[in-house]
């Protein structure tokens, strides 16, 4: 039987769509939203760039990106800002607004759009 390989970007898009269907932003349930959103992005990066992102702390992950030739400085800064926001919500009990959450979602999708051809 033929095995169909699903590209990393398609898996990430599918997971983003599933996240959107949960309506966590609308329900103001933002901690699980950010946990899942960061997991989607970390797994995408792991599959797309062969970088063990899910197993790293944010600090370790950002340090490894400093040497990543496949991302430009703007993309690296976007990831840094994204992970900072996620960590603040997940660990520091920061309450993000629905606007900020939607912006994080959109930035994640934009990052995947920009990098899936690399």
C-alpha positions in Angstrom: 0.0 0.0 0.0 1.1 3.5 -0.7 1.8 5.7 2.3 0.5 9.2 2.0 2.8 11.7 3.7 1.1 14.8 5.0 3.4 17.9 4.9 4.1 19.6 8.2 2.3 22.8 7.0 -0.9 20.9 6.2 -0.8 19.1 9.6 -0.4 22.5 11.3 -3.2 24.1 9.2 -5.5 21.2 10.2 -4.7 21.6 13.8 -5.2 25.3 13.6 -8.6 24.8 12.1 -9.5 22.3 14.9 -8.3 24.8 17.5 -10.5 27.5 15.9 -13.5 25.2 16.0 -13.1 24.8 19.8 -14.0 28.5 20.2 -11.6 28.9 23.1 -11.1 32.6 22.4 -14.8 33.3 22.3 -15.3 31.4 25.6 -12.3 33.4 27.1 -10.6 30.1 27.9 -7.2 31.4 26.8 -4.7 29.3 28.8 -5.7 26.0 27.0 -5.8 28.1 23.7 -2.2 29.2 24.1 -1.0 25.8 25.3 -2.4 24.2 22.1 -1.4 27.0 19.8 2.3 26.9 21.0 2.2 23.1 20.7 1.0 23.4 17.1 3.8 25.8 16.2 6.5 23.8 18.0 5.5 20.6 16.3 5.3 22.3 12.9 8.9 23.7 13.5 10.1 20.2 14.5 8.7 18.5 11.4 9.5 21.3 9.0 13.0 22.1 10.2 14.1 19.0 12.0 14.4 20.9 15.3 13.3 19.3 18.5 11.2 22.3 19.5 8.5 20.5 21.6 11.1 19.1 24.0 12.9 22.4 24.6 12.1 25.2 27.0 11.3 28.5 25.3 14.7 29.8 26.3 16.5 26.8 24.8 14.3 26.9 21.7 15.1 30.6 21.1 18.8 30.0 21.7 18.8 27.3 19.0 17.0 29.7 16.6 19.9 32.2 16.9 21.9 29.8 14.7 19.0 28.8 12.4 19.9 29.9 8.8 16.4 29.1 7.6 14.7 32.0 9.4 15.3 35.7 9.0 15.6 38.1 11.9 12.0 39.2 11.6 10.7 35.6 11.8 13.0 35.0 14.8 11.7 38.1 16.6 8.1 37.0 15.8 8.8 33.6 17.4 10.4 35.2 20.4 7.4 37.5 20.9 5.0 34.7 20.4 6.7 32.4 22.9 6.9 35.2 25.4 3.1 35.8 25.2 2.4 32.1 25.4 4.6 31.6 28.4 3.1 34.6 30.2 -0.4 33.2 29.8 0.6 29.6 30.5 2.9 30.2 33.5 2.6 33.7 34.8 -1.2 33.8 34.9 -1.3 36.8 32.5 -4.7 37.3 31.2 -4.5 37.9 27.5 -7.3 39.7 25.6 -9.3 38.0 22.9 -7.7 40.5 20.4 -4.2 39.4 21.6 -5.2 35.7 21.3 -6.5 36.2 17.8 -3.4 38.1 16.8 -1.2 35.2 18.1 -3.3 32.8 16.1 -2.9 34.9 13.0 0.8 35.3 13.5 1.2 31.5 13.8 -0.7 31.0 10.5 1.4 33.7 8.9 4.6 32.2 10.1 3.6 28.8 8.6 2.6 30.6 5.4 6.0 32.2 5.1 8.1 29.2 6.0 6.4 26.1 4.6 8.3 26.4 1.3 11.7 26.5 2.9 
